[in-house]
Structure formats: structure tokens, C-alpha cells
Amino acid sequence: MLTIDHLVKRRGAHEILSGISFQARPGRVTGFLGPNGAGKSSTLRILLGLDRATSGSALINGKPFAQLANPLMTVGAAFDGSGAHGMRTGRAHLRWIARAAGLPRSRVEEVLDMVGLTYAAGKRVGSYSLGMGRRLALAAALLGDPPILVLDEPVNGLDPEGIRWIRTFLRERAEFGNTVLLSSHLMGELAETVDDVVIIKRGKIVADGALEEIIGTHSTLEDAFFALTAERAGDTG
Ligand SMILES: Nc1ncnc2c1ncn2[C@@H]1O[C@H](COP(=O)(O)OP(=O)(O)OP(=O)(O)O)[C@@H](O)[C@H]1O
């Protein structure tokens, strides 16, 4: 369970997050949706202990990231890019993380297989395509077999086959009871993948609920999104 509670982030005079609250629950894929600059990455960075909140909290199973006993086995995270040094091979990158976490080498081969990257595991990460880099980042997130996944724009750079693969993969994780939170600004794609939707705009939550509730009387999630955000067009916050 991920619990964001009255989270505020200020940078100088600029309020990036204005007291946002939402949850991502086990057994559900939760889509965190919003236009560029809305505050999605800022929220996920605080949740994963990469940045500090001004006030409020972002908790993973009731604890801040820094207090997790086994972070890699609790939450898997993937942000922009592969997260690996270009001169390293994909396999070496994963082995390094696995060793630091006390995981067996065999787990590296398992996650390479899970993300379909075994064929390129011996190649330098610098030669990977964008999509291969995303798969490597996902493999790293899966190393500790965590019950929670937090993914920032996971379909960016993936080709149609890759997008279908990740959608199926994340749906399966949720069906096994995992908690999956993913951010995106691609509404059409998100509608195919998620159970719940949280929409953020200019640091404020403008909608939060089950996909069907959010779509409501609109024909698509995209239509609902524009209607919801347009209703607040006069809101300067
Ligand atoms: N390191 C930083 N220093 C100053 N401002 C920042 C920093 N990181 C983000 N911001 C600002 O915070 C706001 C939210 O950015 P954030 O990256 O969280 O949005 P986002 O919803 O993830 O957008 P995108 O879809 O473009 O990734 C933006 O106005 C951005 O300019």
C-alpha cells in the first residue's frame, strides 16, 4: 500500500505540490496521470526517498522509504533511462545491484528473462535502444521480487510490442496482489492498463477513483481528463 497524505513540496516561491493525498492499493494498477510539469515525478521522487517533502508524508506500507528494512524487497522503482553506466553490460549492472542487496546471481538471469533482455545481457548498456534501457530499469526494479512497483512513465520509448508486453506484465503483477503505481501523460495508453486513476494538475489532485468512475459519462479517459481539467481552467493555483 502506498499512502500519500497532504504532501506539499515548495521550491523557493514555487509550490510544486499543494497538499496532495491519494493511495495506491494492493491488487490494483493505479495510474498517476497529469500533463507535463504537473508534479508526478516530484511526488514519486519523494515517495522513493530521492527528495524531501516540505510537509505531509508519502509512505510505503506505512513507512517512509528510508525506514524500510529491505527496500529492494519491498518496492521496485524505475525512473527515466536505464539507470546504468553506458560502459557496463546489462548483466554486470544487475549483478552489481544484486550483490549489494545480498541476492543470488541466479536472480539476475531470472529478471533478464522476465523482461525479455537475455539476448542483450552481454552487450554494453550504451548500445541499448531506449526501449531496451526501459526493460533493464524494470529488471533492476524486479530483482528483489518486491510486492510494490513504482514506475515513472514506463512506456516512454517502448515500441507497440513493448507497450503491450508491459501492460500485460503489470496487469499480471496486480492480479497476483501486487501494488502497481505508474505515472504517465499518455491517457489512451493508461486507460488500457489501470484499475484506478489519480489525476494531478499544477500540483493538485483533480480526480481520484476507479477508471470507470473517472471516465463517467465521457466516452474516453482522455475526454474525461480534458473535461475535468477544463472545469478548473479559471483556477490559477
Ligand atoms: N529540480 C527542480 N528544481 C526546480 N524545479 C523543479 C525541479 N524538478 C521539478 N521542478 C518543477 O516542478 C514542477 C513539477 O515537475 P515534475 O517533473 O514533478 O512534473 P511531471 O508531472 O513529472 O512532468 P513530466 O510529465 O513532464 O515528467 C514543474 O514546474 C518543474 O519545473
The ligand as an SDF file (V2000), in Angstrom:
LIG
                    3D

 31 33  0  0  0  0  0  0  0  0999 V2000
   14.9540   20.1150   -9.5160 N   0  0  0  0  0  0  0  0  0  0  0  0
   13.9990   21.0200   -9.7320 C   0  0  0  0  0  0  0  0  0  0  0  0
   14.2170   22.3350   -9.4900 N   0  0  0  0  0  0  0  0  0  0  0  0
   13.2470   23.2480   -9.7110 C   0  0  0  0  0  0  0  0  0  0  0  0
   12.0170   22.9390  -10.1750 N   0  0  0  0  0  0  0  0  0  0  0  0
   11.7580   21.6680  -10.4360 C   0  0  0  0  0  0  0  0  0  0  0  0
   12.7100   20.6270  -10.2270 C   0  0  0  0  0  0  0  0  0  0  0  0
   12.1440   19.4480  -10.5740 N   0  0  0  0  0  0  0  0  0  0  0  0
   10.8860   19.7470  -10.9760 C   0  0  0  0  0  0  0  0  0  0  0  0
   10.6540   21.0660  -10.8990 N   0  0  0  0  0  0  0  0  0  0  0  0
    9.3870   21.7490  -11.2410 C   0  0  0  0  0  0  0  0  0  0  0  0
    8.3540   21.1080  -10.5440 O   0  0  0  0  0  0  0  0  0  0  0  0
    7.1600   21.0550  -11.3170 C   0  0  0  0  0  0  0  0  0  0  0  0
    6.6990   19.6120  -11.3940 C   0  0  0  0  0  0  0  0  0  0  0  0
    7.6350   18.8450  -12.1690 O   0  0  0  0  0  0  0  0  0  0  0  0
    7.5510   17.2640  -12.2910 P   0  0  0  0  0  0  0  0  0  0  0  0
    8.7720   16.8290  -13.0080 O   0  0  0  0  0  0  0  0  0  0  0  0
    7.2460   16.6890  -10.9760 O   0  0  0  0  0  0  0  0  0  0  0  0
    6.2730   17.1040  -13.2190 O   0  0  0  0  0  0  0  0  0  0  0  0
    5.7420   15.8340  -14.0100 P   0  0  0  0  0  0  0  0  0  0  0  0
    4.2680   15.8060  -13.7750 O   0  0  0  0  0  0  0  0  0  0  0  0
    6.5160   14.6510  -13.6650 O   0  0  0  0  0  0  0  0  0  0  0  0
    6.0100   16.2500  -15.5110 O   0  0  0  0  0  0  0  0  0  0  0  0
    6.5060   15.3870  -16.8060 P   0  0  0  0  0  0  0  0  0  0  0  0
    5.2830   14.7150  -17.3410 O   0  0  0  0  0  0  0  0  0  0  0  0
    6.9910   16.4730  -17.7120 O   0  0  0  0  0  0  0  0  0  0  0  0
    7.5870   14.4730  -16.3570 O   0  0  0  0  0  0  0  0  0  0  0  0
    7.5000   21.6880  -12.6610 C   0  0  0  0  0  0  0  0  0  0  0  0
    7.0430   23.0220  -12.6360 O   0  0  0  0  0  0  0  0  0  0  0  0
    9.0160   21.6250  -12.7090 C   0  0  0  0  0  0  0  0  0  0  0  0
    9.5040   22.6780  -13.4700 O   0  0  0  0  0  0  0  0  0  0  0  0
  1  2  1  0
  2  3  1  0
  2  7  2  0
  3  4  2  0
  4  5  1  0
  5  6  2  0
  6  7  1  0
  6 10  1  0
  7  8  1  0
  8  9  2  0
  9 10  1  0
 10 11  1  0
 11 12  1  0
 11 30  1  0
 12 13  1  0
 13 14  1  0
 13 28  1  0
 14 15  1  0
 15 16  1  0
 16 17  2  0
 16 18  1  0
 16 19  1  0
 19 20  1  0
 20 21  2  0
 20 22  1  0
 20 23  1  0
 23 24  1  0
 24 25  2  0
 24 26  1  0
 24 27  1  0
 28 29  1  0
 28 30  1  0
 30 31  1  0
M  END
$$$$
